[in-house]
């Protein structure tokens, strides 16, 4: 895994040289052809439609939907066919339509996910994810399987985020905005 991220060594205050991060955050982004407000609202409210539950869920074949409770402290969770819920994390920051941050409990130790939404124009928005906190996991935990074999070390989480973001684009771009509905 390439190490393109760096940090300042906190143990050597006199030496301001940069050292490579051994467990850099996962960063992915996509561009969506729609306005910022529509992208944010549709991303959050339709996650149960676009999130690839197979294979990216706790409940496997039992998982039916994903929900984000839209407020600080709100849960992000999946619901199974029998009504059971499995919590993925809690919103620690809720700043619509610009970003939200959540704890991520679907790793061997909790990590953190930040999603940011940036207007690139009137009808163009970048959605970025940063999944961080990998330094809290042991080497063995970094290799544990997630939805794909090999976990963080194999790039499975990076690939998973790329897949999820791509799935969101398809749904967001096909969901009518109030402007598109009015012109139809």
Secondary structure as a PSIPRED ss2 file (coil, helix, strand):
# PSIPRED VFORMAT (PSIPRED V4.0)

   1 X C   1.000  0.000  0.000
   2 X C   1.000  0.000  0.000
   3 X C   1.000  0.000  0.000
   4 X C   1.000  0.000  0.000
   5 X C   1.000  0.000  0.000
   6 X E   0.000  0.000  1.000
   7 X E   0.000  0.000  1.000
   8 X E   0.000  0.000  1.000
   9 X C   1.000  0.000  0.000
  10 X C   1.000  0.000  0.000
  11 X C   1.000  0.000  0.000
  12 X C   1.000  0.000  0.000
  13 X C   1.000  0.000  0.000
  14 X C   1.000  0.000  0.000
  15 X C   1.000  0.000  0.000
  16 X C   1.000  0.000  0.000
  17 X C   1.000  0.000  0.000
  18 X E   0.000  0.000  1.000
  19 X E   0.000  0.000  1.000
  20 X E   0.000  0.000  1.000
  21 X C   1.000  0.000  0.000
  22 X C   1.000  0.000  0.000
  23 X C   1.000  0.000  0.000
  24 X C   1.000  0.000  0.000
  25 X C   1.000  0.000  0.000
  26 X E   0.000  0.000  1.000
  27 X E   0.000  0.000  1.000
  28 X E   0.000  0.000  1.000
  29 X E   0.000  0.000  1.000
  30 X E   0.000  0.000  1.000
  31 X E   0.000  0.000  1.000
  32 X E   0.000  0.000  1.000
  33 X C   1.000  0.000  0.000
  34 X C   1.000  0.000  0.000
  35 X C   1.000  0.000  0.000
  36 X H   0.000  1.000  0.000
  37 X H   0.000  1.000  0.000
  38 X H   0.000  1.000  0.000
  39 X H   0.000  1.000  0.000
  40 X H   0.000  1.000  0.000
  41 X H   0.000  1.000  0.000
  42 X H   0.000  1.000  0.000
  43 X H   0.000  1.000  0.000
  44 X H   0.000  1.000  0.000
  45 X H   0.000  1.000  0.000
  46 X C   1.000  0.000  0.000
  47 X H   0.000  1.000  0.000
  48 X H   0.000  1.000  0.000
  49 X H   0.000  1.000  0.000
  50 X H   0.000  1.000  0.000
  51 X C   1.000  0.000  0.000
  52 X C   1.000  0.000  0.000
  53 X C   1.000  0.000  0.000
  54 X C   1.000  0.000  0.000
  55 X C   1.000  0.000  0.000
  56 X C   1.000  0.000  0.000
  57 X C   1.000  0.000  0.000
  58 X C   1.000  0.000  0.000
  59 X C   1.000  0.000  0.000
  60 X H   0.000  1.000  0.000
  61 X H   0.000  1.000  0.000
  62 X H   0.000  1.000  0.000
  63 X E   0.000  0.000  1.000
  64 X E   0.000  0.000  1.000
  65 X E   0.000  0.000  1.000
  66 X E   0.000  0.000  1.000
  67 X E   0.000  0.000  1.000
  68 X E   0.000  0.000  1.000
  69 X C   1.000  0.000  0.000
  70 X C   1.000  0.000  0.000
  71 X C   1.000  0.000  0.000
  72 X C   1.000  0.000  0.000
  73 X C   1.000  0.000  0.000
  74 X C   1.000  0.000  0.000
  75 X E   0.000  0.000  1.000
  76 X E   0.000  0.000  1.000
  77 X E   0.000  0.000  1.000
  78 X E   0.000  0.000  1.000
  79 X E   0.000  0.000  1.000
  80 X E   0.000  0.000  1.000
  81 X C   1.000  0.000  0.000
  82 X C   1.000  0.000  0.000
  83 X C   1.000  0.000  0.000
  84 X C   1.000  0.000  0.000
  85 X E   0.000  0.000  1.000
  86 X E   0.000  0.000  1.000
  87 X E   0.000  0.000  1.000
  88 X E   0.000  0.000  1.000
  89 X E   0.000  0.000  1.000
  90 X E   0.000  0.000  1.000
  91 X E   0.000  0.000  1.000
  92 X E   0.000  0.000  1.000
  93 X E   0.000  0.000  1.000
  94 X E   0.000  0.000  1.000
  95 X E   0.000  0.000  1.000
  96 X C   1.000  0.000  0.000
  97 X C   1.000  0.000  0.000
  98 X C   1.000  0.000  0.000
  99 X E   0.000  0.000  1.000
 100 X E   0.000  0.000  1.000
 101 X E   0.000  0.000  1.000
 102 X E   0.000  0.000  1.000
 103 X E   0.000  0.000  1.000
 104 X E   0.000  0.000  1.000
 105 X C   1.000  0.000  0.000
 106 X C   1.000  0.000  0.000
 107 X C   1.000  0.000  0.000
 108 X C   1.000  0.000  0.000
 109 X C   1.000  0.000  0.000
 110 X C   1.000  0.000  0.000
 111 X E   0.000  0.000  1.000
 112 X E   0.000  0.000  1.000
 113 X E   0.000  0.000  1.000
 114 X E   0.000  0.000  1.000
 115 X E   0.000  0.000  1.000
 116 X E   0.000  0.000  1.000
 117 X E   0.000  0.000  1.000
 118 X E   0.000  0.000  1.000
 119 X E   0.000  0.000  1.000
 120 X E   0.000  0.000  1.000
 121 X E   0.000  0.000  1.000
 122 X C   1.000  0.000  0.000
 123 X C   1.000  0.000  0.000
 124 X E   0.000  0.000  1.000
 125 X E   0.000  0.000  1.000
 126 X E   0.000  0.000  1.000
 127 X E   0.000  0.000  1.000
 128 X E   0.000  0.000  1.000
 129 X E   0.000  0.000  1.000
 130 X E   0.000  0.000  1.000
 131 X E   0.000  0.000  1.000
 132 X E   0.000  0.000  1.000
 133 X C   1.000  0.000  0.000
 134 X H   0.000  1.000  0.000
 135 X H   0.000  1.000  0.000
 136 X H   0.000  1.000  0.000
 137 X C   1.000  0.000  0.000
 138 X C   1.000  0.000  0.000
 139 X H   0.000  1.000  0.000
 140 X H   0.000  1.000  0.000
 141 X H   0.000  1.000  0.000
 142 X H   0.000  1.000  0.000
 143 X C   1.000  0.000  0.000
 144 X C   1.000  0.000  0.000
 145 X C   1.000  0.000  0.000
 146 X C   1.000  0.000  0.000
 147 X C   1.000  0.000  0.000
 148 X C   1.000  0.000  0.000
 149 X C   1.000  0.000  0.000
 150 X C   1.000  0.000  0.000
 151 X H   0.000  1.000  0.000
 152 X H   0.000  1.000  0.000
 153 X H   0.000  1.000  0.000
 154 X H   0.000  1.000  0.000
 155 X C   1.000  0.000  0.000
 156 X H   0.000  1.000  0.000
 157 X H   0.000  1.000  0.000
 158 X H   0.000  1.000  0.000
 159 X H   0.000  1.000  0.000
 160 X H   0.000  1.000  0.000
 161 X H   0.000  1.000  0.000
 162 X H   0.000  1.000  0.000
 163 X H   0.000  1.000  0.000
 164 X H   0.000  1.000  0.000
 165 X H   0.000  1.000  0.000
 166 X H   0.000  1.000  0.000
 167 X H   0.000  1.000  0.000
 168 X H   0.000  1.000  0.000
 169 X H   0.000  1.000  0.000
 170 X H   0.000  1.000  0.000
 171 X H   0.000  1.000  0.000
 172 X H   0.000  1.000  0.000
 173 X H   0.000  1.000  0.000
 174 X H   0.000  1.000  0.000
 175 X C   1.000  0.000  0.000
 176 X C   1.000  0.000  0.000
 177 X C   1.000  0.000  0.000
 178 X H   0.000  1.000  0.000
 179 X H   0.000  1.000  0.000
 180 X H   0.000  1.000  0.000
 181 X H   0.000  1.000  0.000
 182 X H   0.000  1.000  0.000
 183 X H   0.000  1.000  0.000
 184 X C   1.000  0.000  0.000
